[in-house]
Structure formats: structure tokens, C-alpha cells
Amino acid sequence: MTDTDAEGYAGLRVERAEELARRHGWASVRVLPQGAAMAMDYREGRLNLAVRDGLVVRSWEG
């Protein structure tokens, strides 16, 4: 995983993913239950984490 790799957080526990994201310089981290409704606004520097049972199942920038 690199500092800018938004897709490298899948499989991590949500707490660890949030910690690493902040350490790697993400300005904002948004945690969403998988399948949750969300605003589709794009925000540079924000990492989105889709979470199921405490694990990140998908991560992406915006």
C-alpha cells in the first residue's frame, strides 16, 4: 500500500484502516456500512471505507 493507494485498505479491520489512512495523509476518512446510502459528492483527499462486520470490504478516494 502506498500513501496514495486508495484501494489498498480492503481486508483490514476498520480501526487499523482509519489509523493508517490518517498516517498516510488522507485529509478525511468516511466509514460507511456496506450498501449504505451516501452523498455522491467528490472530495479530493477523502478516503471512503465500505465496512462489513468490522472489516473494510472496499476503499476508494472521493
N, CA, C and O atoms as a CHARMM CRD file, in Angstrom:
* protein
*
  248
    1    1 MET  N      0.85800  -1.17400   0.00000 PROA 1      0.00000
    2    1 MET  CA     0.00000   0.00000   0.00000 PROA 1      0.00000
    3    1 MET  C      0.90000   1.23100   0.00000 PROA 1      0.00000
    4    1 MET  O      1.87100   1.28600   0.75400 PROA 1      0.00000
    5    2 THR  N      0.59600   2.19600  -0.81700 PROA 2      0.00000
    6    2 THR  CA     1.35300   3.44600  -0.83800 PROA 2      0.00000
    7    2 THR  C      0.49800   4.54400  -0.23400 PROA 2      0.00000
    8    2 THR  O     -0.68700   4.35000   0.03600 PROA 2      0.00000
    9    3 ASP  N      1.11200   5.69600  -0.02600 PROA 3      0.00000
   10    3 ASP  CA     0.39800   6.82000   0.56900 PROA 3      0.00000
   11    3 ASP  C     -0.83400   7.21300  -0.23500 PROA 3      0.00000
   12    3 ASP  O     -1.81300   7.68800   0.33900 PROA 3      0.00000
   13    4 THR  N     -0.80500   7.02700  -1.54400 PROA 4      0.00000
   14    4 THR  CA    -1.91200   7.46300  -2.38400 PROA 4      0.00000
   15    4 THR  C     -2.79500   6.31400  -2.85900 PROA 4      0.00000
   16    4 THR  O     -3.71800   6.54500  -3.63900 PROA 4      0.00000
   17    5 ASP  N     -2.54600   5.11200  -2.42300 PROA 5      0.00000
   18    5 ASP  CA    -3.30800   3.95500  -2.88400 PROA 5      0.00000
   19    5 ASP  C     -4.62800   3.85400  -2.13400 PROA 5      0.00000
   20    5 ASP  O     -4.69100   3.27400  -1.05000 PROA 5      0.00000
   21    6 ALA  N     -5.67200   4.41500  -2.71000 PROA 6      0.00000
   22    6 ALA  CA    -6.97900   4.42100  -2.06200 PROA 6      0.00000
   23    6 ALA  C     -7.60000   3.03300  -1.99400 PROA 6      0.00000
   24    6 ALA  O     -8.47700   2.79100  -1.16500 PROA 6      0.00000
   25    7 GLU  N     -7.16300   2.12900  -2.84600 PROA 7      0.00000
   26    7 GLU  CA    -7.79000   0.81000  -2.91100 PROA 7      0.00000
   27    7 GLU  C     -7.07000  -0.23800  -2.07300 PROA 7      0.00000
   28    7 GLU  O     -7.44000  -1.41200  -2.11400 PROA 7      0.00000
   29    8 GLY  N     -6.06100   0.15300  -1.32300 PROA 8      0.00000
   30    8 GLY  CA    -5.24500  -0.80700  -0.59500 PROA 8      0.00000
   31    8 GLY  C     -5.69300  -1.12600   0.81300 PROA 8      0.00000
   32    8 GLY  O     -4.92800  -1.73700   1.55800 PROA 8      0.00000
   33    9 TYR  N     -6.88800  -0.74700   1.21700 PROA 9      0.00000
   34    9 TYR  CA    -7.32000  -0.92600   2.59600 PROA 9      0.00000
   35    9 TYR  C     -8.26500  -2.11200   2.80200 PROA 9      0.00000
   36    9 TYR  O     -8.56500  -2.46800   3.94100 PROA 9      0.00000
   37   10 ALA  N     -8.72700  -2.71200   1.73700 PROA 10     0.00000
   38   10 ALA  CA    -9.64500  -3.85200   1.84800 PROA 10     0.00000
   39   10 ALA  C     -8.98600  -4.97900   2.62600 PROA 10     0.00000
   40   10 ALA  O     -7.81200  -5.28900   2.42700 PROA 10     0.00000
   41   11 GLY  N     -9.76100  -5.58500   3.51200 PROA 11     0.00000
   42   11 GLY  CA    -9.27800  -6.70000   4.31200 PROA 11     0.00000
   43   11 GLY  C     -8.78100  -6.29400   5.69100 PROA 11     0.00000
   44   11 GLY  O     -8.57400  -7.14700   6.55400 PROA 11     0.00000
   45   12 LEU  N     -8.58700  -4.99500   5.90200 PROA 12     0.00000
   46   12 LEU  CA    -8.12700  -4.51900   7.20500 PROA 12     0.00000
   47   12 LEU  C     -9.30500  -4.29600   8.14200 PROA 12     0.00000
   48   12 LEU  O    -10.42200  -4.03600   7.69400 PROA 12     0.00000
   49   13 ARG  N     -9.05400  -4.39800   9.45300 PROA 13     0.00000
   50   13 ARG  CA   -10.06000  -4.00000  10.42800 PROA 13     0.00000
   51   13 ARG  C    -10.24700  -2.49500  10.28400 PROA 13     0.00000
   52   13 ARG  O     -9.28400  -1.77900  10.00900 PROA 13     0.00000
   53   14 VAL  N    -11.45000  -2.01400  10.46200 PROA 14     0.00000
   54   14 VAL  CA   -11.75800  -0.60800  10.21900 PROA 14     0.00000
   55   14 VAL  C    -10.88800   0.32100  11.06800 PROA 14     0.00000
   56   14 VAL  O    -10.45000   1.36200  10.57800 PROA 14     0.00000
   57   15 GLU  N    -10.63100  -0.02800  12.31900 PROA 15     0.00000
   58   15 GLU  CA    -9.81700   0.82600  13.17800 PROA 15     0.00000
   59   15 GLU  C     -8.39300   0.96000  12.63300 PROA 15     0.00000
   60   15 GLU  O     -7.82200   2.05000  12.63900 PROA 15     0.00000
   61   16 ARG  N     -7.83100  -0.14100  12.16900 PROA 16     0.00000
   62   16 ARG  CA    -6.47400  -0.12900  11.60700 PROA 16     0.00000
   63   16 ARG  C     -6.45000   0.66100  10.30100 PROA 16     0.00000
   64   16 ARG  O     -5.51400   1.42100  10.05500 PROA 16     0.00000
   65   17 ALA  N     -7.46500   0.48800   9.46800 PROA 17     0.00000
   66   17 ALA  CA    -7.53600   1.21000   8.20200 PROA 17     0.00000
   67   17 ALA  C     -7.60400   2.71700   8.44700 PROA 17     0.00000
   68   17 ALA  O     -6.92100   3.48300   7.76800 PROA 17     0.00000
   69   18 GLU  N     -8.42400   3.15000   9.41300 PROA 18     0.00000
   70   18 GLU  CA    -8.52500   4.57300   9.72800 PROA 18     0.00000
   71   18 GLU  C     -7.18900   5.11500  10.22100 PROA 18     0.00000
   72   18 GLU  O     -6.76700   6.19900   9.81700 PROA 18     0.00000
   73   19 GLU  N     -6.53200   4.37000  11.08500 PROA 19     0.00000
   74   19 GLU  CA    -5.23000   4.78300  11.61600 PROA 19     0.00000
   75   19 GLU  C     -4.20100   4.94100  10.49300 PROA 19     0.00000
   76   19 GLU  O     -3.50200   5.95200  10.42300 PROA 19     0.00000
   77   20 LEU  N     -4.11600   3.94100   9.62200 PROA 20     0.00000
   78   20 LEU  CA    -3.16000   4.00000   8.51200 PROA 20     0.00000
   79   20 LEU  C     -3.48800   5.12200   7.53400 PROA 20     0.00000
   80   20 LEU  O     -2.58900   5.80400   7.04200 PROA 20     0.00000
   81   21 ALA  N     -4.76300   5.31300   7.25500 PROA 21     0.00000
   82   21 ALA  CA    -5.17100   6.36000   6.32100 PROA 21     0.00000
   83   21 ALA  C     -4.73700   7.73300   6.82300 PROA 21     0.00000
   84   21 ALA  O     -4.21200   8.54000   6.05600 PROA 21     0.00000
   85   22 ARG  N     -4.95300   7.99000   8.08500 PROA 22     0.00000
   86   22 ARG  CA    -4.55200   9.28600   8.64200 PROA 22     0.00000
   87   22 ARG  C     -3.03200   9.42200   8.64800 PROA 22     0.00000
   88   22 ARG  O     -2.50000  10.49400   8.35700 PROA 22     0.00000
   89   23 ARG  N     -2.34400   8.35100   8.97400 PROA 23     0.00000
   90   23 ARG  CA    -0.88100   8.36900   8.96700 PROA 23     0.00000
   91   23 ARG  C     -0.34400   8.62000   7.56000 PROA 23     0.00000
   92   23 ARG  O      0.69000   9.26600   7.39300 PROA 23     0.00000
   93   24 HSD  N     -1.05000   8.10500   6.54700 PROA 24     0.00000
   94   24 HSD  CA    -0.61700   8.26500   5.15900 PROA 24     0.00000
   95   24 HSD  C     -1.09100   9.56600   4.53400 PROA 24     0.00000
   96   24 HSD  O     -0.87400   9.80100   3.34500 PROA 24     0.00000
   97   25 GLY  N     -1.74000  10.41400   5.32800 PROA 25     0.00000
   98   25 GLY  CA    -2.04400  11.75400   4.85300 PROA 25     0.00000
   99   25 GLY  C     -3.42000  12.00000   4.28500 PROA 25     0.00000
  100   25 GLY  O     -3.66100  13.06900   3.72500 PROA 25     0.00000
  101   26 TRP  N     -4.33900  11.04800   4.40800 PROA 26     0.00000
  102   26 TRP  CA    -5.69600  11.30900   3.93000 PROA 26     0.00000
  103   26 TRP  C     -6.31600  12.38200   4.80700 PROA 26     0.00000
  104   26 TRP  O     -6.31100  12.25600   6.03100 PROA 26     0.00000
  105   27 ALA  N     -6.85000  13.43700   4.20200 PROA 27     0.00000
  106   27 ALA  CA    -7.41500  14.56800   4.93400 PROA 27     0.00000
  107   27 ALA  C     -8.67800  14.17400   5.69000 PROA 27     0.00000
  108   27 ALA  O     -8.96600  14.72200   6.75400 PROA 27     0.00000
  109   28 SER  N     -9.42400  13.23200   5.14500 PROA 28     0.00000
  110   28 SER  CA   -10.69300  12.81900   5.72600 PROA 28     0.00000
  111   28 SER  C    -10.91100  11.33400   5.44400 PROA 28     0.00000
  112   28 SER  O    -10.54000  10.83500   4.38200 PROA 28     0.00000
  113   29 VAL  N    -11.50900  10.64100   6.39500 PROA 29     0.00000
  114   29 VAL  CA   -11.84300   9.22300   6.22500 PROA 29     0.00000
  115   29 VAL  C    -13.32700   9.07200   6.53600 PROA 29     0.00000
  116   29 VAL  O    -13.78900   9.43500   7.61800 PROA 29     0.00000
  117   30 ARG  N    -14.07000   8.52800   5.56700 PROA 30     0.00000
  118   30 ARG  CA   -15.51400   8.32000   5.74400 PROA 30     0.00000
  119   30 ARG  C    -15.76500   6.82300   5.80800 PROA 30     0.00000
  120   30 ARG  O    -15.44000   6.09100   4.87400 PROA 30     0.00000
  121   31 VAL  N    -16.34900   6.37000   6.92000 PROA 31     0.00000
  122   31 VAL  CA   -16.66000   4.95700   7.12500 PROA 31     0.00000
  123   31 VAL  C    -18.14300   4.75500   6.86700 PROA 31     0.00000
  124   31 VAL  O    -18.98800   5.43200   7.45300 PROA 31     0.00000
  125   32 LEU  N    -18.44300   3.81600   5.98300 PROA 32     0.00000
  126   32 LEU  CA   -19.82900   3.54500   5.58900 PROA 32     0.00000
  127   32 LEU  C    -20.12800   2.06300   5.72100 PROA 32     0.00000
  128   32 LEU  O    -19.34300   1.23500   5.25800 PROA 32     0.00000
  129   33 PRO  N    -21.24500   1.70900   6.34400 PROA 33     0.00000
  130   33 PRO  CA   -21.64900   0.30500   6.30600 PROA 33     0.00000
  131   33 PRO  C    -21.86300  -0.08400   4.84700 PROA 33     0.00000
  132   33 PRO  O    -22.38700   0.71000   4.06600 PROA 33     0.00000
  133   34 GLN  N    -21.46900  -1.28400   4.47800 PROA 34     0.00000
  134   34 GLN  CA   -21.61100  -1.71900   3.09100 PROA 34     0.00000
  135   34 GLN  C    -23.06300  -1.58600   2.65000 PROA 34     0.00000
  136   34 GLN  O    -23.97000  -2.04900   3.34000 PROA 34     0.00000
  137   35 GLY  N    -23.27800  -0.96000   1.51200 PROA 35     0.00000
  138   35 GLY  CA   -24.61400  -0.77700   0.95900 PROA 35     0.00000
  139   35 GLY  C    -25.34300   0.45300   1.47300 PROA 35     0.00000
  140   35 GLY  O    -26.47900   0.70300   1.06800 PROA 35     0.00000
  141   36 ALA  N    -24.72000   1.22800   2.35400 PROA 36     0.00000
  142   36 ALA  CA   -25.36400   2.42600   2.90900 PROA 36     0.00000
  143   36 ALA  C    -25.52900   3.48600   1.83000 PROA 36     0.00000
  144   36 ALA  O    -24.72000   3.59000   0.90800 PROA 36     0.00000
  145   37 ALA  N    -26.58600   4.26400   1.96400 PROA 37     0.00000
  146   37 ALA  CA   -26.78800   5.40300   1.06800 PROA 37     0.00000
  147   37 ALA  C    -25.78300   6.47800   1.43900 PROA 37     0.00000
  148   37 ALA  O    -25.48600   6.68800   2.61500 PROA 37     0.00000
  149   38 MET  N    -25.25400   7.16700   0.41300 PROA 38     0.00000
  150   38 MET  CA   -24.29300   8.23100   0.68800 PROA 38     0.00000
  151   38 MET  C    -24.40800   9.30100  -0.37500 PROA 38     0.00000
  152   38 MET  O    -24.86200   9.04800  -1.49000 PROA 38     0.00000
  153   39 ALA  N    -23.99000  10.49900  -0.01400 PROA 39     0.00000
  154   39 ALA  CA   -23.92900  11.58800  -0.98400 PROA 39     0.00000
  155   39 ALA  C    -22.83100  11.25600  -1.98800 PROA 39     0.00000
  156   39 ALA  O    -21.79600  10.70300  -1.61500 PROA 39     0.00000
  157   40 MET  N    -23.04300  11.58000  -3.23100 PROA 40     0.00000
  158   40 MET  CA   -22.08300  11.23300  -4.27900 PROA 40     0.00000
  159   40 MET  C    -21.13200  12.38100  -4.59900 PROA 40     0.00000
  160   40 MET  O    -20.50900  12.39300  -5.66000 PROA 40     0.00000
  161   41 ASP  N    -21.01800  13.34200  -3.69000 PROA 41     0.00000
  162   41 ASP  CA   -20.08900  14.44400  -3.91900 PROA 41     0.00000
  163   41 ASP  C    -18.65700  13.92000  -3.86100 PROA 41     0.00000
  164   41 ASP  O    -18.33100  13.06600  -3.03600 PROA 41     0.00000
  165   42 TYR  N    -17.81300  14.43700  -4.74000 PROA 42     0.00000
  166   42 TYR  CA   -16.41500  14.03200  -4.77200 PROA 42     0.00000
  167   42 TYR  C    -15.61800  15.02500  -3.94900 PROA 42     0.00000
  168   42 TYR  O    -15.72600  16.23600  -4.14500 PROA 42     0.00000
  169   43 ARG  N    -14.82000  14.51100  -3.03000 PROA 43     0.00000
  170   43 ARG  CA   -13.98600  15.36400  -2.20400 PROA 43     0.00000
  171   43 ARG  C    -12.55500  14.86600  -2.28500 PROA 43     0.00000
  172   43 ARG  O    -12.23900  13.78500  -1.78800 PROA 43     0.00000
  173   44 GLU  N    -11.69300  15.64700  -2.90800 PROA 44     0.00000
  174   44 GLU  CA   -10.28800  15.27400  -3.02500 PROA 44     0.00000
  175   44 GLU  C     -9.68800  15.13300  -1.62700 PROA 44     0.00000
  176   44 GLU  O     -9.94100  15.95800  -0.74800 PROA 44     0.00000
  177   45 GLY  N     -8.90400  14.09800  -1.43200 PROA 45     0.00000
  178   45 GLY  CA    -8.25600  13.87600  -0.14400 PROA 45     0.00000
  179   45 GLY  C     -9.09200  13.10300   0.84300 PROA 45     0.00000
  180   45 GLY  O     -8.67400  12.89900   1.98300 PROA 45     0.00000
  181   46 ARG  N    -10.29800  12.65600   0.41700 PROA 46     0.00000
  182   46 ARG  CA   -11.14200  11.86800   1.31100 PROA 46     0.00000
  183   46 ARG  C    -11.05800  10.40200   0.90900 PROA 46     0.00000
  184   46 ARG  O    -11.15400  10.06000  -0.27000 PROA 46     0.00000
  185   47 LEU  N    -10.87800   9.55400   1.89400 PROA 47     0.00000
  186   47 LEU  CA   -10.87900   8.11500   1.68500 PROA 47     0.00000
  187   47 LEU  C    -12.19300   7.55500   2.19300 PROA 47     0.00000
  188   47 LEU  O    -12.57900   7.80700   3.33500 PROA 47     0.00000
  189   48 ASN  N    -12.88000   6.80000   1.35800 PROA 48     0.00000
  190   48 ASN  CA   -14.12700   6.14000   1.73400 PROA 48     0.00000
  191   48 ASN  C    -13.83600   4.68200   2.04700 PROA 48     0.00000
  192   48 ASN  O    -13.11500   4.01200   1.30800 PROA 48     0.00000
  193   49 LEU  N    -14.39900   4.19800   3.14000 PROA 49     0.00000
  194   49 LEU  CA   -14.23200   2.80100   3.53400 PROA 49     0.00000
  195   49 LEU  C    -15.60900   2.16500   3.68000 PROA 49     0.00000
  196   49 LEU  O    -16.38800   2.56200   4.54600 PROA 49     0.00000
  197   50 ALA  N    -15.91100   1.18000   2.83800 PROA 50     0.00000
  198   50 ALA  CA   -17.14200   0.40300   2.99000 PROA 50     0.00000
  199   50 ALA  C    -16.79800  -0.75300   3.92700 PROA 50     0.00000
  200   50 ALA  O    -15.83900  -1.49000   3.69700 PROA 50     0.00000
  201   51 VAL  N    -17.59500  -0.90000   4.98700 PROA 51     0.00000
  202   51 VAL  CA   -17.26600  -1.83100   6.06200 PROA 51     0.00000
  203   51 VAL  C    -18.39400  -2.83100   6.29400 PROA 51     0.00000
  204   51 VAL  O    -19.57200  -2.47500   6.27800 PROA 51     0.00000
  205   52 ARG  N    -18.01200  -4.08000   6.50900 PROA 52     0.00000
  206   52 ARG  CA   -18.96100  -5.12700   6.88600 PROA 52     0.00000
  207   52 ARG  C    -18.32800  -5.94000   8.00000 PROA 52     0.00000
  208   52 ARG  O    -17.20400  -6.42300   7.86300 PROA 52     0.00000
  209   53 ASP  N    -19.04600  -6.09300   9.09900 PROA 53     0.00000
  210   53 ASP  CA   -18.58000  -6.86900  10.24900 PROA 53     0.00000
  211   53 ASP  C    -17.20400  -6.42900  10.73200 PROA 53     0.00000
  212   53 ASP  O    -16.38300  -7.25700  11.12600 PROA 53     0.00000
  213   54 GLY  N    -16.95500  -5.11600  10.70000 PROA 54     0.00000
  214   54 GLY  CA   -15.71400  -4.57200  11.21400 PROA 54     0.00000
  215   54 GLY  C    -14.52900  -4.63100  10.27800 PROA 54     0.00000
  216   54 GLY  O    -13.43300  -4.19600  10.63300 PROA 54     0.00000
  217   55 LEU  N    -14.73700  -5.17500   9.06200 PROA 55     0.00000
  218   55 LEU  CA   -13.66300  -5.27000   8.07500 PROA 55     0.00000
  219   55 LEU  C    -13.96100  -4.38500   6.87000 PROA 55     0.00000
  220   55 LEU  O    -15.10900  -4.26000   6.44600 PROA 55     0.00000
  221   56 VAL  N    -12.91700  -3.77900   6.32900 PROA 56     0.00000
  222   56 VAL  CA   -13.06200  -2.97500   5.12100 PROA 56     0.00000
  223   56 VAL  C    -13.22000  -3.92000   3.92600 PROA 56     0.00000
  224   56 VAL  O    -12.36100  -4.76600   3.67800 PROA 56     0.00000
  225   57 VAL  N    -14.31400  -3.77000   3.19600 PROA 57     0.00000
  226   57 VAL  CA   -14.55200  -4.61300   2.02400 PROA 57     0.00000
  227   57 VAL  C    -14.25300  -3.87300   0.72400 PROA 57     0.00000
  228   57 VAL  O    -14.08200  -4.49000  -0.32800 PROA 57     0.00000
  229   58 ARG  N    -14.19200  -2.52600   0.80700 PROA 58     0.00000
  230   58 ARG  CA   -13.88000  -1.70700  -0.37500 PROA 58     0.00000
  231   58 ARG  C    -13.38000  -0.35700   0.10000 PROA 58     0.00000
  232   58 ARG  O    -13.85600   0.17600   1.10200 PROA 58     0.00000
  233   59 SER  N    -12.42500   0.18800  -0.61900 PROA 59     0.00000
  234   59 SER  CA   -11.93800   1.53900  -0.30600 PROA 59     0.00000
  235   59 SER  C    -11.70700   2.29000  -1.58900 PROA 59     0.00000
  236   59 SER  O    -11.27800   1.71300  -2.58800 PROA 59     0.00000
  237   60 TRP  N    -11.99500   3.60600  -1.56600 PROA 60     0.00000
  238   60 TRP  CA   -11.80800   4.42300  -2.76700 PROA 60     0.00000
  239   60 TRP  C    -11.70900   5.89600  -2.36200 PROA 60     0.00000
  240   60 TRP  O    -12.16300   6.30000  -1.29200 PROA 60     0.00000
  241   61 GLU  N    -11.10500   6.67300  -3.24400 PROA 61     0.00000
  242   61 GLU  CA   -10.94200   8.10300  -2.99700 PROA 61     0.00000
  243   61 GLU  C    -12.19900   8.84300  -3.41400 PROA 61     0.00000
  244   61 GLU  O    -12.89500   8.44300  -4.34700 PROA 61     0.00000
  245   62 GLY  N    -12.47600   9.91700  -2.71600 PROA 62     0.00000
  246   62 GLY  CA   -13.56700  10.79100  -3.10100 PROA 62     0.00000
  247   62 GLY  C    -14.49100  11.01400  -2.00700 PROA 62     0.00000
  248   62 GLY  O    -15.47500  11.73500  -2.16700 PROA 62     0.00000
